[in-house]
């Protein structure tokens, strides 16, 4: 655990320092977010935060190769993490081009597919799924490729959709990376495997890169991650999930209480957890597609009706809207991990209390603040 903490800290420090360089490069090259009707920022902000986070990710994984415990990991650990980083570099480069010349949606989708196919060709993909009642289902190549593409492209675009307020996407992915780290670490432990696994390494580095970026990006932001960052975060998070099916030929999980067999939910968690971590952006993505299709618009055509826009409309400030979405992301992502490991009544009680507080903060606080404001004088 201490070496994973070291990876986290190195990624955070390098990401934090590179943000200064990336901001200068973006300003000089003209990669700046102009103010548009659907945006909430009021002054131009430089992009290229994704480049800084990619540097943090690479630094964290490089340091891991020289740490006493992680350096003795199986060769597949560093092979798979390197493949995910190369795919991340591909998709980050695509995002840099988009930040400079504004690519169309189909071009970006094509680049996302290329990065996902690169991972598949190099062995980072779904190999099998453990289904309740049927045991381990080994996927044929066509099924594996299709499921891998769906997970990668879906996660990439979900993170991209949620990147609408200062610090929002980086915080959501930070929470998700921590949750997925805890799950993969525990999964290796109960299966009697070495704790040096690809998913845990990638998640530790990913969480660190997000943590280093957030001080520059939280409201008021001095740099945006841009598509280079949002697509990178989505790809690395989904890539870390894919490595689990390559790490474990079969997955056995206990409930955490007396080593009882895991429930149905736990057996599906390696597939469901990336979705549950990003449930807020995934819901936002689905609602946006339905909303735009119903209007006769292309599903990728932007608007100003995302969930974070709705929170601003009901009276939340930018900072409070971001914190509330972080709470929802933590409730679902960390809650899924807690339920999988400790599915007792106490866990559900704690989660219920947390959900009640989150709902109250989401809907009651704006009304209270409105009622406290003095009436306007005539």
N, C-alpha and C positions, 0 to 999 in steps of 0.2 A: 504493500500500500504506500509506503514512503517513497518508493521510486516512481510510482504513478503520480504522487504529489509533486515530485521534482519535475516530471514531464509537464504537468499542468503549469507550474510556476515559470519554467523556461518558455513555454509557448506564450504565456501571458505577457512576460517582460518583453520578448522579441516583438510580439504583435503591437504592444503599446508603443515601443520605440519606433517601429517601422511606420506607424500611422503618421508621424511627423513628416517622414520622407515621402510617403504616398500622397499626403495632402499637397505637398509642394509640387510633386510631379503632375498631379491632376490639375492644379491651377495653371501651371506653365503650358500643359498640353491642351487646355481648354475642356477637359473632362469635368464639367461642372453641371450640377443639377439646377437648371433654370426654374424660375417660379412659373407654375402652370395653374390653371383653374382648379384641377383636381388635387393639387398638393396642399400641404398644411404649412410648409416652411415659407418664410416671407423674404428671404435673401438667398442668393445663389450659394450653394454648398458644393465643395469639391468631392469627387468620387474617389475610387481606388482603395477603399477600405478593405476590399476583398484581397488585394495584393498583399497588404500588411498581414492579414489573417493567414494567408497561404504561407508567408514567411514564418509565422509563429508555429503553424502546424508542422512545417518541415523541420524547424529547429527542435521542437519537442520530440519528434520521431528520431531525429539524428542523435540527440542526447541519449535516448533510450538504448541505442546500440552500444553505448559505452558504460551503462550502469551495471553493477555487479550481478543483479538477479535477471533483469530483462535481457541483458546481452547473451544469456545462456538459453534464451527461448528457442523453440523450434524454428528452423529456417522459414517455414511457411508464415510465421508471424510477421517477419520483416518483408517477406515477399509480398504478402497480401496488402500490408500497410503501404508499401511502395507503389503498388498498382493503384490503390485508391488515391494516393497523392498525385500520381501522374495523371489519372483521370480528372482529379481536382484541378490540376494545372491546365489541362485542356479546356475545361469548362470555365475556369477563371479567365483564361486568355480570351475566350469567346465573350465573356462579360466585359472585359476591358475594351474590346472592339465595339461592343454595343454602347458602352459609356461614352465612347468617342464619336461614333457616327450613327447611333440609334438604329440597330438592325430591326427588321420586321420579326413578328412573332414566329413565323414558320422557319426562318433561318435559325433562331435561337432553339426552337424545338429540334431541328436537325442536329445542331451541335450537342444538345443534351443526349440524343440517341447515340451519337458517335461516342461520347464519353462512356455511356452505359455499355455499349457493345465492346469497347476496349476492355472494360472490366470483365465482361463475360468471356472474351477470348483469352484472358489471362487467368481464368479460374476463380474470379470473385463473382459468385452468382448463387442463386438458390440451387441446392443439390437435393434436398429432401425437406419434407414437412412432417411434423408429428401431429397426427389428427386423432381426436378422441374416438375410441372404439375401433380404430383400424390400425393403430400403431404408426410406425414410421413409413411414410409414403415417399418412395424414391421417384423423382421427377424425370421424365424423358427430356431430351434436349430441347424440344420445341416448347414444352411447358416451362422449363427452367428459364429459357431466354425471355419468354413472354412475361412471366411473373417478375423477373429481374428488371425488365424495361419499365413495367408498370410502377414498381416500387420506386425506382430511381427517378423517373420523370415526374411521377406524382409528388414525391417528397421535394424535389427541386422546385417545382412550381408552387407548392404549398408555402415554402419559405419565402419565395419571391412575392407571393400575394400578400403575406403578412408584413412585409417590409414597407410600412406606410407611415410610421411615426418614429421619432428619434429613439433609438435603443430598443425598439420593439422586437425585431427579428433576432438580434444578437442575444437578447435576454431569454427569449423563448427557446432558442437552440441551446443556450447555456444550460437551462433547466433540463431540457431533453437529453443533453449529453451526460449530465450528472446522473439522471435517472437510468439511462441505458448502461452507464458504467457500473452502477450498483447491481443491476440485474445480471450483466454478463460476468462480473466478478463472482457473484454468488452462484451463478450457473456453473462456472468452472469449479468452484469449491465443492458443490454437492455431487458433481460428476467425478470427483477425484482426479481432475486434470490439473496441470500446472496453471498457476494464476497469471502467467505471462501469456496473454491471449491478444489477438489482433483487435477485437472489438473494444476491450478495455483500454488498450494503448491509444487507439484512434479517438475514443471518447474523452480520455484525459487531455490529449493534445487539443481536441476541438473545443472543449470547455475552457481551456486556458486561452486559446486564441480569441474566443468571444469575450472572456473576462478582460483581456488586455485592450480590446477594441472599445468596450463599453464606455470607459471614461471620456473618450473622444466623441462618442456618438450619442450619449444621453443628452436629453434636452437641456440647453440648446446645443445642437450638434455642431461640431467643427469639421466633420467628415462623414460622408455616407459610404456604406458598403457597396452600393450600386449592384447591378446584376452580377458583377464579378464576385461579390461577396455572398449574395443570397443564393446563387446557384451553387457556389462552392460549399456552403454550409449544408445545403440539402443533399448534395452528392455524398459528402463525407459521412453524414449521419446515416443515410441509407446504406452506404458501403459498409459501415461498421456492423449493421444488422445482417448484411449478406454474409459476412465472414463467419458468423456463428454456425451456419449450416455446414461450412467447410471445416470448422474446428471440431465439431462433434458429429460423429457418425450417427449416434443416437443421443437423444436428450432425455435425461431423467431429472425430475425436479421434485423435491419434497416440499411440504407445506411450511416448514420452518417450526412446526410444533410437534415434537415427538417423532420427527421423521416420517410423518404420515404421507401417503402418496398425494401428489399434487392433484388439484381439481382440474376440470376441463379447461378453464380459463388459462391456467398456468401453462399447459401443454401448447396452447396457441400463442403464448406471449411473445416468443421470438419473432412472429410475424405481426402480431397486433401492436406491440410496443412502439415501433416507429410511428405507427398511425396514431396511437393514443397520445404519444408525446406531442404530436403536431395536430391534435384534434381541432384546436382553434383555427389555425390556417387552413386545414383540410375542409372544415365546415365553411369557412369563408370562401374557399375555392369553389366548392359545390354550389353554394348560394349564388356566387357571381356568375357561374356558367348558366344556371337555371334562369337567373334574372335577365341576363343579356339575351339568351336564346328566346325567352318569352317576348322580348321587345323586338325580335327580328335582327338583333345585332350579332356580330361575330363574337364568339365566346371570349376571345382574347382582347377585345376592345376595352380600354380602361374606362372607369367611372369613379364616382366619389361616393360610393355606397357600401364600402367595406365595413366590417365590424368596428374597426377603430374609428371610422368616420361617424358611425352611429353613436358611439360612446361620447364623442365630442359634441354631437348634436343634442344629447340629453343633459349636457351640462358639465361633463368632466373636463378638466384641464388636460393638456397633452401628457404631463407627467403622470397624473392619476390614471388616465386611460391606459397608459403603458403598464403601470403597476398592476392594474386590475387584470389585464390580459396575462401578465406574468403569473398572477395568482391562479387564474383558470388553468393555464398550462401546467403549473406545478401540481394543482389539485388532481388533474387527470393523469399526467405522466408519472409523478411520484406516487400518486394513489394506486396506479396500476401495479407498480413495483411492490408497494406495501401489501396489497391484497394477494399478490402472488406468493410473497414470502411469509406473511403472517395473516392468514385469512380468518382470524378469530373475530369475535364480537367487538373487542376493544378497538381493533383497526377500523371496523365499519363505523363505530361511534365517533372516533376521532375524525374520520373523513366526513361524516355527516355534519359535525360541528364546523369543520373547515368550510364545507360547502355552504352552510347557512351564513357564515360570516362573509364569504365571497359574494353570495347573492345580495346580501344587504349592502355591501360596499358598492356593488354594481348598480343597483336600482334605487336604493334609499338615500344615499349620500347626496346625489344631485337635487332631490326634492327638499331635503333638509336645508341645504345651502340656499336654495331658492326662497324658501319660507323665511329664512333669517335675514334676507336682504331687505332693506327699508324700501317702502314704495316710492316710486319716482314722484317728485314734486311737480305740480302743474304749471 
